[in-house]
């Protein structure tokens, strides 16, 4: 089983590493073709998120197939561990990569939208948190503070995802 994992895990890791950049480039190209798609809500983003989730689940399940010969429980723990780590990395990388790919002058790498139509999490949540911490500050300063909150949040999600993924892989090893 262990030698088969050496054949499946590196391609899965490469996929998870390249996935955010590929999706960000694709989204940015679609936005430049049709600027109306560049909203922070709506059908376009929900459809893309569903396809991203399906792809990540499929890669996790396929990459964990060698564990299936041990037991179904260890297979599920291994697949869940891969999915958690890949999802955390995707969340960590996608937003800053997309912001850079959009190449808009007002959008920094860690951009949080003040738009009331933006997604509640993380945009409006972090904007409200920054506004509450600095009620008298200008919008530009609140924007900068919200960007720093986003950067911290993304780092914490990546760390928590890696730790949880490692614990799930340990559980897969112990269950096998």
Secondary structure, DSSP 8 states (H G I E B T S, - for coil): -HHHHHHHHHHHHHHHHHHHHHHHHHHHHHHHH-GGG--SSSHHHHHHHHHHHHHHHHHHHHHTGGGGGT-HHHHHHHHHHHHHHHHHHHHHHHHHHHHHHHT-TT--TT-----TTS-IIIIIHHHHHHHHHTTTS-HHHHHHHHHHHHHHHHHHHHHHHHHHHHHHHHHHHHH-
